[in-house]
Amino acid sequence: MKKILLLSDTHSFIDAQILKFVKQADEVWHAGDIGNLEVTDTIKKLKPLRAVFGNIDGADARSEFLLDNKFEVENVAVWITHIGGYPNRYDQRIREEIKVNPPKIFISGHSHILKVQYDKKLNLLHLNPGAAGNHGFHKVRTMLRFSLDNGEIKDMEIIELAKRG
């Protein structure tokens, strides 16, 4: 079993609140718009990190992280990308591929809107953790936490951090 912390849209911001949850996870996944790489460097010092770059990320993040990160953990296929859309409105760039080879979990960021939505057509769980950073229109910073256990997704939790400063 692996405990996963999922965050996105930090926009160069990381604080003790985020790090408290990082320390409790087995792995941390970041769905893009990292901003300054100090964010991911800080996380990597504490826990294994899987991440993608987002539309605001510069050459440094783009040289370290992928546009699409596809992997398997605990017999669960995962696809993380920053701009991916959501069920019935997937981004044009990924629309055909996700139909042909859907993962069990599809993760995107970008919207700053937390969403946990099941796609009945593709039999996958779509996750968007909202935004953990201070930049954007969101009022409350959010993340998601869950466990993966031999093909199952368990213990899904929404984490609400302090209102953005």
NUGUNU-436620 format. One record per atom (N, C-alpha, C): atom name; x, z, y. Coordinates in pm, whole numbers, m for minus. Layout:
// NUGUNU-436620
   site       c1       c3       c2
     CA        X        Z        Y
...
This chain:
// NUGUNU-436620
   site       c1       c3       c2
      N       85        0     m119
     CA        0        0        0
      C       89        0      125
      N       46      m79      224
     CA      119      m84      352
      C       23      m55      466
      N       68       30      557
     CA       m7       59      679
      C       44      m33      789
      N      m50     m109      849
     CA      m15     m210      948
      C      m67     m169     1085
      N       17     m182     1187
     CA      m26     m169     1326
      C      m23     m309     1385
      N     m134     m353     1441
     CA     m146     m487     1500
      C     m169     m474     1649
      N      m81     m538     1726
     CA      m96     m538     1871
      C      m67     m676     1926
      N     m103     m695     2052
     CA      m83     m823     2117
      C      m79     m803     2267
      N      m35     m905     2336
     CA      m44     m911     2482
      C       10     m785     2550
      N      133     m751     2514
     CA      198     m636     2578
      C      249     m673     2717
      N      277     m801     2740
     CA      322     m847     2873
      C      431     m756     2930
      N      535     m733     2851
     CA      653     m654     2890
      C      630     m504     2896
      N      518     m456     2848
     CA      485     m314     2859
      C      487     m246     2722
      N      559     m136     2715
     CA      553      m50     2596
      C      570       94     2644
      N      496      185     2584
     CA      503      324     2629
      C      497      418     2509
      N      501      547     2537
     CA      503      648     2431
      C      375      645     2348
      N      263      608     2411
     CA      137      599     2338
      C      145      494     2228
      N      195      376     2262
     CA      210      269     2163
      C      310      313     2056
      N      421      369     2098
     CA      527      406     2004
      C      484      515     1906
      N      393      601     1948
     CA      340      703     1857
      C      275      635     1736
      N      199      529     1759
     CA      132      457     1650
      C      230      368     1573
      N      331      315     1641
     CA      435      238     1572
      C      500      326     1465
      N      533      448     1501
     CA      601      539     1407
      C      516      572     1285
      N      384      563     1297
     CA      295      596     1185
      C      275      478     1090
      N      315      358     1130
     CA      292      237     1051
      C      409      209      957
      N      381      128      854
     CA      488       76      769
      C      546      m52      827
      N      457     m134      889
     CA      497     m258      955
      C      418     m272     1084
      N      477     m341     1180
     CA      409     m372     1306
      C      401     m523     1319
      N      282     m572     1356
     CA      261     m714     1379
      C      222     m734     1524
      N      287     m831     1591
     CA      261     m859     1733
      C      214    m1004     1745
      N       94    m1022     1803
     CA       32    m1154     1811
      C       59    m1226     1943
      N      176    m1204     2001
     CA      221    m1287     2113
      C      193    m1233     2252
      N      249    m1305     2350
     CA      260    m1260     2489
      C      333    m1126     2494
      N      453    m1132     2438
     CA      541    m1016     2430
      C      590     m979     2569
      N      632    m1080     2645
     CA      695    m1055     2773
      C      843    m1028     2751
      N      891     m921     2804
     CA     1032     m884     2789
      C     1061     m846     2644
      N     1172     m896     2589
     CA     1204     m867     2450
      C     1243     m721     2426
      N     1255     m643     2531
     CA     1275     m499     2512
      C     1159     m440     2431
      N     1039     m499     2446
     CA      922     m452     2371
      C      948     m466     2221
      N      983     m586     2177
     CA     1003     m609     2034
      C     1131     m542     1984
      N     1234     m538     2067
     CA     1358     m470     2028
      C     1332     m321     2003
      N     1250     m260     2088
     CA     1216     m118     2073
      C     1139      m95     1944
      N     1043     m182     1915
     CA      965     m169     1792
      C     1056     m187     1670
      N     1143     m289     1674
     CA     1230     m319     1559
      C     1326     m205     1526
      N     1360     m123     1624
     CA     1447       m8     1598
      C     1375       96     1513
      N     1241       93     1516
     CA     1162      194     1446
      C     1102      144     1315
      N     1052       20     1315
     CA      979      m33     1199
      C     1001     m182     1184
      N      977     m237     1064
     CA      982     m383     1047
      C      875     m449     1135
      N      911     m562     1194
     CA      822     m632     1287
      C      804     m777     1244
      N      679     m822     1250
     CA      646     m964     1235
      C      576    m1002     1364
      N      619    m1112     1427
     CA      562    m1147     1557
      C      560    m1298     1577
      N      482    m1339     1677
     CA      479    m1478     1723
      C      497    m1475     1874
      N      540    m1589     1929
     CA      548    m1596     2075
      C      413    m1642     2130
      N      390    m1606     2255
     CA      266    m1646     2323
      C      295    m1740     2439
      N      191    m1778     2509
     CA      204    m1877     2615
      C      286    m1827     2735
      N      297    m1697     2756
     CA      377    m1647     2870
      C      522    m1623     2831
      N      552    m1632     2702
     CA      686    m1598     2655
      C      786    m1710     2683
      N      906    m1668     2722
     CA     1011    m1762     2759
      C     1095    m1807     2640
      N     1204    m1874     2672
     CA     1291    m1932     2570
      C     1349    m1826     2477
      N     1375    m1705     2527
     CA     1433    m1601     2442
      C     1336    m1564     2329
      N     1210    m1542     2361
     CA     1110    m1509     2258
      C     1085    m1629     2168
      N     1082    m1748     2225
     CA     1055    m1869     2146
      C     1170    m1900     2050
      N     1291    m1856     2083
     CA     1402    m1879     1990
      C     1404    m1773     1879
      N     1344    m1657     1903
     CA     1344    m1551     1802
      C     1219    m1552     1714
      N     1104    m1589     1771
     CA      978    m1581     1699
      C      914    m1720     1685
      N      825    m1732     1586
     CA      758    m1858     1557
      C      628    m1872     1636
      N      577    m1996     1644
     CA      444    m2021     1700
      C      338    m1973     1601
      N      361    m2000     1473
     CA      273    m1958     1364
      C      357    m1881     1263
      N      315    m1761     1230
     CA      385    m1681     1131
      C      289    m1664     1013
      N      325    m1726      900
     CA      243    m1719      779
      C      323    m1646      672
      N      260    m1548      609
     CA      329    m1467      510
      C      226    m1399      420
      N      276    m1330      319
     CA      190    m1254      230
      C      243    m1112      218
      N      152    m1015      228
     CA      184     m873      213
      C       79     m813      121
      N      122     m743       17
     CA       28     m677      m74
      C      m77     m775     m127
      N      m34     m895     m163
     CA     m123    m1000     m215
      C     m231    m1042     m117
      N     m203    m1030       13
     CA     m295    m1075      117
      C     m222    m1180      201
      N     m278    m1302      203
     CA     m221    m1409      285
      C     m263    m1388      430
      N     m163    m1398      520
     CA     m184    m1371      662
      C     m132    m1488      744
      N     m202    m1519      852
     CA     m157    m1620      949
      C     m175    m1558     1086
      N      m63    m1546     1159
     CA      m67    m1496     1297
      C      m27    m1611     1390
      N     m104    m1630     1495
     CA      m68    m1723     1603
      C     m126    m1665     1731
      N      m73    m1703     1845
     CA     m121    m1642     1969
      C     m255    m1700     2012
      N     m262    m1832     2024
     CA     m386    m1897     2066
      C     m447    m1964     1944
      N     m547    m1899     1885
     CA     m604    m1949     1761
      C     m755    m1966     1763
      N     m819    m1911     1866
     CA     m964    m1915     1868
      C    m1022    m1813     1772
      N    m1146    m1837     1731
     CA    m1215    m1744     1643
      C    m1319    m1821     1563
      N    m1382    m1758     1461
     CA    m1473    m1832     1373
      C    m1573    m1919     1449
      N    m1587    m2040     1399
     CA    m1670    m2147     1456
      C    m1617    m2202     1588
      N    m1504    m2148     1637
     CA    m1442    m2197     1760
      C    m1291    m2187     1751
      N    m1235    m2229     1637
     CA    m1090    m2225     1622
      C    m1026    m2326     1715
      N     m905    m2294     1760
     CA     m831    m2383     1846
      C     m808    m2517     1774
      N     m817    m2624     1848
     CA     m803    m2759     1791
      C     m673    m2774     1713
      N     m566    m2710     1759
     CA     m436    m2723     1695
      C     m436    m2674     1550
      N     m517    m2576     1520
     CA     m514    m2517     1386
      C     m639    m2548     1303
      N     m738    m2607     1364
     CA     m870    m2624     1303
      C     m867    m2687     1163
      N     m797    m2798     1147
     CA     m795    m2865     1017
      C     m718    m2785      913
      N     m603    m2732      953
     CA     m520    m2659      857
      C     m589    m2533      806
      N     m661    m2464      893
     CA     m725    m2339      849
      C     m840    m2369      752
      N     m902    m2485      766
     CA    m1007    m2525      671
      C     m948    m2558      534
      N     m833    m2625      533
     CA     m770    m2668      409
      C     m706    m2551      335
      N     m642    m2463      410
     CA     m568    m2353      347
      C     m594    m2222      424
      N     m715    m2167      413
     CA     m744    m2045      491
      C     m671    m1923      436
      N     m616    m1841      524
     CA     m556    m1714      480
      C     m668    m1612      455
      N     m633    m1497      405
     CA     m733    m1390      392
      C     m753    m1320      528
      N     m644    m1315      608
     CA     m652    m1259      743
      C     m596    m1361      840
      N     m674    m1394      944
     CA     m627    m1482     1052
      C     m624    m1400     1179
      N     m507    m1395     1242
     CA     m486    m1311     1360
      C     m447    m1397     1479
      N     m513    m1369     1592
     CA     m472    m1430     1718
      C     m482    m1326     1828
      N     m420    m1356     1939
     CA     m425    m1270     2056
      C     m486    m1350     2170
      N     m421    m1347     2285
     CA     m447    m1432     2401
      C     m568    m1392     2485
      N     m683    m1365     2424
     CA     m806    m1343     2502
      C     m812    m1205     2568
      N     m731    m1111     2522
     CA     m735     m970     2565
      C     m866     m903     2525
      N     m943     m967     2437
     CA    m1071     m912     2390
      C    m1057     m875     2243
      N    m1073     m747     2211
     CA    m1064     m703     2074
      C    m1180     m760     1993
      N    m1147     m820     1878
     CA    m1249     m877     1790
      C    m1209     m855     1646
      N    m1304     m811     1566
     CA    m1291     m806     1421
      C    m1414     m879     1371
      N    m1392     m998     1313
     CA    m1505    m1085     1279
      C    m1480    m1153     1145
      N    m1579    m1147     1058
     CA    m1566    m1213      929
      C    m1616    m1356      939
      N    m1536    m1450      889
     CA    m1573    m1591      885
      C    m1627    m1621      745
      N    m1760    m1629      733
     CA    m1824    m1652      603
      C    m1792    m1790      549
      N    m1781    m1889      638
     CA    m1753    m2027      592
      C    m1616    m2037      526
      N    m1515    m1973      585
     CA    m1378    m1984      533
      C    m1337    m1862      450
      N    m1426    m1763      441
     CA    m1398    m1643      362
      C    m1269    m1575      408
      N    m1260    m1551      539
     CA    m1143    m1484      594
      C    m1185    m1383      699
      N    m1096    m1290      727
     CA    m1119    m1190      830
      C    m1037    m1229      952
      N    m1106    m1247     1065
     CA    m1038    m1280     1191
      C    m1017    m1151     1270
      N     m893    m1131     1314
     CA     m859    m1012     1393
      C     m795    m1053     1524
      N     m840     m992     1632
     CA     m773    m1000     1761
      C     m765     m857     1811
      N     m644     m803     1826
     CA     m631     m661     1862
      C     m657     m630     2009
      N     m695     m731     2088
     CA     m709     m707     2231
      C     m572     m705     2296
      N     m556     m629     2401
     CA     m429     m625     2473
      C     m378     m481     2483
      N     m250     m462     2445
     CA     m189     m329     2451
      C     m116     m305     2583
      N      m96     m413     2660
     CA      m23     m402     2785
      C     m112     m373     2904
      N      m51     m372     3022
     CA     m122     m341     3146
      C     m166     m464     3225
      N     m117     m583     3187
     CA     m146     m704     3263
      C     m270     m774     3208
      N     m365     m806     3294
     CA     m484     m880     3252
      C     m610     m813     3303
      N     m724     m869     3262
     CA     m853     m820     3313
      C     m911     m705     3231
      N     m857     m680     3111
     CA     m912     m575     3025
      C     m900     m439     3093
      N     m995     m352     3065
     CA     m994     m219     3127
      C     m926     m115     3036
      N     m944     m130     2905
     CA     m887      m36     2809
      C     m787     m111     2721
      N     m669      m53     2705
     CA     m567     m112     2617
      C     m603      m81     2473
      N     m593     m182     2385
     CA     m636     m164     2246
      C     m535     m220     2146
      N     m545     m168     2025
     CA     m467     m216     1910
      C     m557     m197     1786
      N     m514     m252     1674
     CA     m583     m230     1547
      C     m486     m171     1446
      N     m541      m90     1355
     CA     m460      m33     1248
      C     m542      m45     1120
      N     m473      m83     1010
     CA     m541      m98      882
      C     m438      m89      771
      N     m487      m84      649
     CA     m399      m81      532
      C     m426     m203      447
      N     m321     m251      382
     CA     m332     m356      282
      C     m291     m296      150
      N     m374     m317       49
     CA     m348     m257      m81
      C     m388     m354     m191
      N     m289     m421     m250
     CA     m309     m511     m362
      C     m429     m604     m344
      N     m427     m681     m236
     CA     m531     m780     m211
      C     m648     m731     m129
      N     m652     m603      m99
     CA     m764     m547      m24
      C     m722     m502      116
      N     m816     m519      210
     CA     m798     m472      348
      C     m881     m344      360
      N     m815     m234      397
     CA     m883     m105      399
      C     m858      m31      530
      N     m943       68      555
     CA     m921      167      662
      C     m900      103      800
      N     m980        3      834
     CA     m967      m63      965
      C    m1005       35     1076
      N     m916       47     1174
     CA     m940      137     1287
      C     m910       65     1417
      N     m996       88     1515
     CA     m968       43     1652
      C     m898      157     1723
      N     m787      126     1786
     CA     m714      226     1864
      C     m734      194     2011
      N     m793      287     2083
     CA     m807      273     2227
      C     m699      359     2293
      N     m616      294     2370
     CA     m512      364     2445
      C     m567      400     2582
      N     m486      456     2666
     CA     m530      492     2799
      C     m576      368     2875
      N     m664      389     2972
     CA     m702      277     3058
      C     m577      224     3124
      N     m577       95     3149
     CA     m453       37     3201
      C     m425       88     3341
      N     m294      101     3367
     CA     m252      163     3493
      C     m234       68     3606
